[in-house]
Amino acid sequence: MPHLLFICSKNQWRSPTAELLFKNHAFHQARSAGTSDKARIRISQKLIDWADVIFFMERRHKDITAKRLNLTCKKQVILDIEDNYQFNDPELIGILKLALTDFL
């Protein structure tokens, strides 16, 4: 079962919304984390090691993570979803479903 990791800044709106899309999914497990010191769940090497595919909401999240942790040998995807949405925002869900069609 492939493990999907979603990363944004504070792990409050975008990445938890993406994680929720995969709750009880038949083929994937998902988790989420944030790059900020104030993140609800902060990104760690343990989460990176757990993941098969890492989705970054913005390029800066990848850059921050790459400076702190080892991302080698991990499939990485930048979704280019700006911080303009609240948790479970219907527009955000639509954007995520479109971007993650191959996984849902």
C-alpha positions in Angstrom: 0.0 0.0 0.0 1.8 3.2 -1.1 2.2 5.9 1.5 1.5 9.5 0.4 2.7 12.5 2.4 1.3 16.0 2.0 3.3 19.0 3.1 2.3 22.6 3.6 3.3 25.3 6.1 1.4 24.9 9.3 -0.4 21.6 8.6 -3.8 23.3 9.2 -5.6 23.6 6.0 -4.2 22.3 2.7 -2.2 19.2 3.7 -4.8 17.9 6.2 -7.5 18.4 3.6 -5.4 16.3 1.1 -4.8 13.7 3.8 -8.6 13.5 4.5 -9.3 12.7 0.8 -7.4 9.4 1.4 -9.1 8.4 4.7 -10.1 4.7 4.3 -8.7 4.6 0.8 -8.4 1.1 -0.6 -4.9 1.5 -2.1 -3.1 4.4 -0.4 -2.4 5.6 3.1 -1.8 9.3 3.6 -0.4 11.6 6.3 0.3 15.3 6.4 2.8 17.7 8.0 4.0 21.2 7.9 7.4 23.0 7.5 6.8 25.7 10.1 7.9 25.5 13.7 4.2 26.3 14.5 2.9 23.3 12.4 0.3 21.0 14.0 2.5 18.1 12.9 6.0 19.1 11.9 7.8 17.4 9.1 10.4 14.9 10.3 12.8 12.4 8.7 10.6 9.6 10.1 7.7 10.9 8.0 9.9 11.3 5.0 11.2 7.7 5.4 7.6 6.5 5.7 6.5 8.1 2.5 6.6 6.7 -1.0 5.5 9.9 -2.7 5.8 13.4 -1.2 3.4 16.1 -2.3 4.5 19.7 -1.6 1.8 22.4 -1.8 4.4 24.9 -2.9 8.0 24.8 -4.2 9.1 26.6 -1.1 7.9 23.7 1.1 10.2 21.4 -0.9 13.1 23.8 -0.6 12.7 24.1 3.2 12.3 20.4 3.6 15.3 19.6 1.4 17.5 21.9 3.5 16.5 20.1 6.8 16.0 16.5 5.7 17.1 13.8 3.3 14.7 13.6 0.4 16.9 11.3 -1.8 15.2 8.5 -3.6 11.7 9.8 -2.9 9.2 10.6 -5.7 8.3 14.3 -5.2 5.5 16.3 -6.6 4.9 20.1 -6.3 1.2 20.8 -6.5 1.4 24.6 -6.8 -1.5 25.2 -4.5 -1.2 28.6 -2.7 -2.3 29.3 0.8 -5.8 30.7 -0.1 -8.1 28.1 1.3 -9.5 27.0 4.7 -9.6 23.3 5.8 -12.0 21.2 3.7 -12.8 24.2 1.4 -14.9 22.8 -1.5 -12.7 24.7 -4.1 -9.5 23.2 -2.5 -11.0 19.7 -2.6 -11.8 20.2 -6.3 -8.2 21.3 -7.1 -6.8 18.4 -5.1 -9.0 15.8 -6.7 -8.0 17.1 -10.1 -4.3 17.1 -9.2 -4.4 13.7 -7.5 -6.6 11.9 -10.1 -4.0 9.2 -10.6 -4.0 8.4 -6.9 -7.6 8.7 -6.0 
